[in-house]
Amino acid sequence: MDQVRVLQVIGAMNRAGAETIVMNLMRSIDRDRVHFDFLVHEQKRCDYDDEIEALGGTIYRIPRYNVANGPAYRRICKRFFAEHPEIDVVHGHIGSSSAIYLDEAKKAGCATVVHSHRDSPKAKTIKSRVRRNFYGALIRKVPGIADEFLACGYQAGVDRFGVGVAAGPHFHVMNNGIDLSKYTCDERDHEEAKARLGYAGVPLVGNVARLVPEKNQAFLLEVFAKALEANPRARLVLAGRGPTEEALRAQAASLGIADSVEFLGVRDDIPEVLKALDAFVFTSTLEGLGMAVVEAQAAGAPCITSDAVPQTAIVSGIAQRISLDEGVDEWARRLNDVLAAAEPHRSQVDEVRAHGYDIAEVASWMADFYCDLAARAPRNREGAR
């Protein structure tokens, strides 16, 4: 069949987990077979918008769904799909309104897929857990709204869609692939990356994540402050942005470590940052997969991560999981042990590939998936309108 047109429905295309996963896929998929457009719920331009348009994608904008605007939101979606009959597949990443936009997409003759990007509902508030379960129930119980179900792992599928869906034939795990060619790193590459970042000869600790409560950088700052007592030359870099940045800066000052901590902001060279690290510390309270942990291992950075990160993200011998309940002292001891080991820096690209995180393989699978799904769409079946 002709090129399949896929609409990615998402909140805003900023540098965050699900958004970066979609961009990795867009860069690597066979664009002669599959074309991506985006339906976003953000009126201002975002981090990835320029690249999306450079790759040929179109970005459509609609208002955010807030329950109160439900009827108006449905009318907007209905009109959108009526005006865009070229769309074959709708891939939904935003959960709160998925029962509405996927329903209107189905009525317009599109094939539909819904995607769960995280699990661990026990770590969420009761309010957000109830809301998530409610939206998940709508998707799995209203017949035909979603043709296929994707998740970053089996547990993420269970938590969003239920055991019945996750054990069924229409559920698939889509590994969050990365471009492994960007992460190859040996000891020389490591030292050069560290020097380019401005930390030559310094023990360098890092974290790559949004600055939000669930990423728990406040705990990381406490751990690092404790580690500095035995390792005063160490430095910490935090790559990312978010609403907790001001509070984190104030915390670093109150701990007396502000001169040892650098906030890097949003970066477009994350593989280079990860190559520079002597230790990657990930203190999240909630994760679907913890893709940054996989990336850090690919780049050869020894990882210490909370057990909120699924075991499936631990793909090499340079990563270890530890409970946050172990406390600041134990985390600091583990961190200093890693820094003291000073093992030669070697990327774990082969291990990451062996666990299914090579974007080339993921993109090939997804191209087949989209094409098969499009062929089954009502508007593309033989005899359909």
Salt bridges, closest charged atoms under 4 A:
ASP37 OD2 - ARG5 NH2 3.06
ASP37 OD1 - HIS35 NE2 2.88
GLU42 OE1 - ARG64 NH2 3.07
ASP47 OD2 - ARG241 NH2 2.63
ASP49 OD2 - ARG61 NH2 2.87
ASP50 OD1 - ARG45 NH2 2.73
GLU51 OE2 - ARG27 NE 2.60
GLU53 OE1 - ARG45 NH2 3.03
GLU86 OE2 - HIS84 ND1 2.93
ASP103 OD2 - ARG74 NH1 2.94
ASP103 OD2 - LYS107 NZ 3.39
GLU104 OE2 - ARG74 NH1 2.68
GLU104 OE2 - LYS107 NZ 3.66
ASP147 OD1 - LYS106 NZ 2.75
GLU148 OE2 - HIS170 ND1 3.05
GLU148 OE1 - HIS172 NE2 2.80
GLU148 OE2 - ARG376 NH2 2.97
GLU192 OE2 - ARG188 NE 3.16
GLU214 OE2 - ARG210 NH2 3.80
GLU229 OE1 - LYS226 NZ 3.35
GLU245 OE2 - ARG249 NH2 2.98
ASP269 OD1 - ARG267 NE 2.88
GLU272 OE1 - ARG196 NH2 2.71
GLU272 OE2 - LYS275 NZ 3.20
ASP278 OD1 - HIS190 NE2 2.90
ASP278 OD2 - LYS194 NZ 2.52
GLU287 OE2 - LYS215 NZ 2.49
ASP329 OD1 - LYS226 NZ 3.92
GLU330 OE2 - ARG333 NH2 2.64
GLU330 OE2 - ARG334 NE 2.89
ASP337 OD2 - ARG333 NH1 2.77
ASP350 OD1 - ARG353 NH1 3.43
ASP358 OD2 - ARG353 NE 3.17
ASP368 OD1 - ARG33 NH2 3.03
ASP372 OD2 - ARG376 NE 3.28
